[in-house]
Amino acid sequence: MKNLVPLMLLCAAAGAIAACSDHAATPDAAHAPASPAVAASAAPKPAPPTSAFTVGLLAENDGDGELQGCTSGLTVTGAAPASGETFRESSSETEGVGFIRIDGALVRVTLSHSDSREHGVTNVFEDVAHTLRVVESVESGVTNENTDSTSLSGTLTITYKGVTQTLRVEGGVAC
């Protein structure tokens, strides 16, 4: 009796396979409507969005005229130290300015929102046209009293014209 249920399930599955095989073998099968589940699985899948923009490296003096006070510089994690920064900003909790290169062009962004945590901060920057948004989410690391600097690590989430990239970053803030 306890073997009856698995046997019934096996028979039902075999019957369904046979019915599908018989249906596929009939001449009108190619013209028969497919079930919604089959149609959905056979429909071409849209390609995932590609990186429609390139995040470049900042030159040594990009933004120098506007960055004042403590300045943060972030590079992509694992990049060669001499390769250059990906994002540079100077901000407080209420105002700030940052710079990033998108498709080769230097773009100035301003602070639109800041949220401080015990060991880090999330800053949101936007360009004047609101086509670029940079979310800097970093945690503070080791502080060097001699150089008045603190290491940072986290992510930059960059959205440009509706396409988003998230980069793991590291760097620091110096005053």
BELBEL-V878000 format. One record per backbone hydrogen bond with DSSP energy under -1.0 kcal/mol. CO is the residue of the C=O (numbers start at 0). NH is the residue of the N-H. E is the energy in kcal/mol with one decimal. If there is no record, write none. Layout:
co=CO nh=NH e=E
co=CO nh=NH e=E
This chain:
co=0 nh=3 e=-1.3
co=2 nh=6 e=-1.6
co=3 nh=7 e=-2.4
co=4 nh=8 e=-2.3
co=5 nh=9 e=-2.3
co=6 nh=10 e=-2.3
co=7 nh=11 e=-2.5
co=8 nh=12 e=-2.3
co=9 nh=13 e=-2.4
co=10 nh=14 e=-2.5
co=11 nh=15 e=-2.1
co=12 nh=16 e=-2.2
co=13 nh=17 e=-2.4
co=14 nh=18 e=-2.4
co=15 nh=19 e=-2.2
co=16 nh=20 e=-2.4
co=17 nh=21 e=-2.7
co=18 nh=22 e=-2.4
co=19 nh=23 e=-2.2
co=20 nh=24 e=-1.3
co=25 nh=28 e=-1.5
co=27 nh=30 e=-1.1
co=34 nh=38 e=-3.0
co=35 nh=39 e=-2.4
co=36 nh=40 e=-1.9
co=37 nh=41 e=-1.8
co=38 nh=42 e=-1.3
co=49 nh=51 e=-1.2
co=53 nh=102 e=-3.2
co=58 nh=61 e=-1.4
co=60 nh=63 e=-2.0
co=62 nh=65 e=-1.7
co=62 nh=66 e=-2.1
co=70 nh=173 e=-2.3
co=71 nh=88 e=-2.3
co=72 nh=171 e=-1.9
co=73 nh=85 e=-3.3
co=73 nh=86 e=-1.8
co=74 nh=169 e=-2.4
co=75 nh=78 e=-2.3
co=79 nh=82 e=-2.2
co=84 nh=57 e=-3.3
co=86 nh=73 e=-2.8
co=87 nh=98 e=-2.7
co=88 nh=71 e=-3.4
co=89 nh=96 e=-2.0
co=94 nh=91 e=-3.2
co=95 nh=110 e=-2.1
co=96 nh=89 e=-2.5
co=97 nh=108 e=-2.6
co=98 nh=87 e=-1.9
co=99 nh=106 e=-3.2
co=100 nh=55 e=-2.4
co=101 nh=104 e=-2.1
co=104 nh=101 e=-2.4
co=106 nh=99 e=-1.8
co=108 nh=97 e=-2.9
co=109 nh=125 e=-2.3
co=112 nh=123 e=-3.1
co=114 nh=121 e=-2.2
co=118 nh=139 e=-3.8
co=119 nh=116 e=-3.2
co=120 nh=137 e=-2.4
co=121 nh=114 e=-2.5
co=122 nh=135 e=-2.9
co=123 nh=111 e=-3.6
co=123 nh=112 e=-1.5
co=124 nh=133 e=-2.7
co=125 nh=109 e=-2.8
co=126 nh=129 e=-1.3
co=130 nh=160 e=-2.5
co=131 nh=126 e=-1.8
co=132 nh=158 e=-2.8
co=133 nh=124 e=-2.9
co=134 nh=156 e=-2.4
co=135 nh=122 e=-2.8
co=136 nh=154 e=-2.5
co=137 nh=120 e=-2.3
co=138 nh=152 e=-1.6
co=141 nh=150 e=-2.6
co=143 nh=148 e=-1.7
co=147 nh=174 e=-2.1
co=148 nh=143 e=-3.2
co=149 nh=172 e=-2.4
co=150 nh=140 e=-3.0
co=151 nh=170 e=-2.2
co=152 nh=138 e=-3.1
co=153 nh=168 e=-2.7
co=154 nh=136 e=-2.7
co=155 nh=166 e=-2.9
co=156 nh=134 e=-2.6
co=157 nh=164 e=-2.6
co=158 nh=132 e=-2.5
co=159 nh=162 e=-1.8
co=162 nh=159 e=-2.8
co=164 nh=157 e=-3.2
co=166 nh=155 e=-2.4
co=167 nh=76 e=-2.7
co=168 nh=153 e=-2.4
co=169 nh=74 e=-3.1
co=170 nh=151 e=-2.5
co=171 nh=72 e=-2.5
co=172 nh=149 e=-2.2
co=173 nh=70 e=-2.6
